[in-house]
Amino acid sequence: MRVMKNSVYNFGAGPACLAGEVLNQIKADIPDWYDGMSVMELSHRLPVFMDLTQMIEQDLRDLLQIPEDFAVLFMHGGARSQFSAVPLNLLNKASNADYLVTGTWSDLAYTEGKKYCQAHCVATSQGNQFTQIPLKEEWTFSEISPYVHYTDNETIHGVEFHEPPNCQGKWLASDMTSNILTKPIQFDNYGVIYASAQKNLGISGITVVIVRKELLGFAHPYTPSILNYEVYQQSQSLFNTPPMFCWYVLGLVLKWTKQQGNCQALAQKCLQKSAMLYEVIDSSDFYTNPVYKPHRSRINIPFRLPNEALETLFIKEANDLGLKQLKGHKALGGCRVSLYNAMPLQGVALLVEFMKAFEKKYG
Ligand SMILES: Cc1ncc(COP(=O)(O)O)c(C=O)c1O
């Protein structure tokens, strides 16, 4: 049970809701995590903290079934730092890299990638406002490119890959910031997967990078050490002072996530919660979601009401009922629901009930 206002459900896209159990544990640990001191006050070289980091890596490996030939790194800088780290570490003298553009985040990764190489756009769905993944027949790949970058779940546009894209024998480099730990991952074609923490992994300030070991050691000579995967692997992610509190929260979130089940179970829950939302949207003319159904996200669901005045009222009335942070991203307007692992079924059921009542009243 949540310590504070336990009737509040936070549907924000991130930084997102944390499970009540995690918040309670943080509250208990703040003054005395080890030997009368908070985790924020300790040396990161203390054995007790280093043991914690190893346990966290193991928990992540267990949950995602990460193969041994992948290194797990804990870095700074959020997912956006990876938009630079990926080309700097993986280009390995190649002049081209491939980017699939399916929404704001993959577009930003593509734009950043252009600083380091001739980034080639495999295909883009910008022409139809990022409401679907581009048709496979439209995809073109560059001849020599070590990786294909894509965003597994577009947090703003609500578009998700339900299977990894075909990568033409190149390594996939994937931004899984908003859907990591919501389904099993088949690692076969992946070179690197990264995710910042503030959605399904805890709080902002730490970034998980899962990278194939054979790709380490080829970073561009000018790569800042702070973005160099090999430096992080060799220092066990303790290259400089790490964001200790964020790392510790990540540990709590992973323990909590393990209690919820394995990735198959998490995927099932995700599907169940999003199906409840899509059912309300699709059975009404009042709510609309523009995304092509087979490409809809199970995590982030943007939707519109008939006009902006109704949207403002919807967000206000929901907020008054404890259904928080339903305002859509400023690029799209409207509303957005985010359904990370810490959002309980009960919260979704209440939202669905509210949506039906709101439509009845104003529809
Ligand atoms: C899919 C995706 N990629 C990248 C980012 C940027 O993450 P950060 O702010 O941690 O750099 C976000 C943020 O919401 C995101 O959803």
The ligand as a Tripos MOL2 file, in Angstrom:
@<TRIPOS>MOLECULE
LIG
   16    16     1     0     0
SMALL
NO_CHARGES

@<TRIPOS>ATOM
      1 C1         11.5930    6.2140  -26.0070 C.3       1 LIG1
      2 C2         12.3580    7.3210  -25.3390 C.ar      1 LIG1
      3 N1         13.6200    7.5440  -25.7130 N.ar      1 LIG1
      4 C3         14.3540    8.5040  -25.1450 C.ar      1 LIG1
      5 C4         13.8310    9.3000  -24.1540 C.ar      1 LIG1
      6 C5         14.7050   10.3420  -23.5140 C.3       1 LIG1
      7 O1         15.0770    9.8910  -22.2600 O.3       1 LIG1
      8 P1         15.9780   10.7460  -21.2810 P.3       1 LIG1
      9 O2         15.1750   11.9410  -20.9070 O.co2     1 LIG1
     10 O3         16.2510    9.8230  -20.1520 O.co2     1 LIG1
     11 O4         17.2200   11.1230  -22.0300 O.co2     1 LIG1
     12 C6         12.5140    9.1150  -23.7360 C.ar      1 LIG1
     13 C7         11.9440    9.9540  -22.6820 C.2       1 LIG1
     14 O5         10.8000    9.8760  -22.3330 O.2       1 LIG1
     15 C8         11.7590    8.0980  -24.3500 C.ar      1 LIG1
     16 O6         10.4930    7.8520  -23.9790 O.3       1 LIG1
@<TRIPOS>BOND
     1     1     2 1
     2     2     3 ar
     3     2    15 ar
     4     3     4 ar
     5     4     5 ar
     6     5     6 1
     7     5    12 ar
     8     6     7 1
     9     7     8 1
    10     8     9 2
    11     8    10 1
    12     8    11 1
    13    12    13 1
    14    12    15 ar
    15    13    14 2
    16    15    16 1
@<TRIPOS>SUBSTRUCTURE
     1 LIG1         1 GROUP 0 **** ****
